[in-house]
Amino acid sequence: MNARADTLSLYLTHRPALIDYAAHITGCRARAEDVVQDAWLRFGDRLDDSLAIHNPVAYLYRVVRNLAYDLTRRLATERRQPDGHDALDGLEGKDAGPERQVAGQHELQALSDALAELPERTRLAFEMHRLGGFTLQQIAETLGVSTALVHQLVHDALAHCMERLER
């Protein structure tokens, strides 16, 4: 067998474990599959280099880890609002007019209704994280689930609430 066939066999053998590894970092299996595919492409490009890889499995895990963390950081940066300080300055203070107070009360009621529609575990994870200040790891330990599942629950709850507020 040639070197490329050996590395393809190595990749296919370790692919499920690499996806699990990347999914733990990214919190999303689909993103993890993209990361592993990208890692394979980079790994394949590396075969053409004159430098030999002494431990290809460890190297592949390292590439997956680096790409997964890069993706996670990039997504977190994209989620942040670039002009957040300006948005805070534009918020009205305690002296908001009666129209704004009524609108705020309607938004709070809509949010309360949206939270009540959620499954209990999803609502609890959301409230613990967003209102209680708990970390995803602390919530996972409390609920007896994985951190990735807690991340998904909080994300689902947030998406549900935003959808209800947009109505």
Secondary structure, 3 states (H helix, E strand, C coil): CCHHHHHHHHHHHHHHHHHHHHHHHHCCHHHHHHHHHHHHHHHHHHCCCCCCCCCHHHHHHHHHHHHHHHHHHHHHHHHCCCCHHHHHHCCCCCCCCHHHHHHHHHHHHHHHHHHHHCCHHHHHHHHHHHHCCCCHHHHHHHHCCCHHHHHHHHHHHHHHHHHHHHC
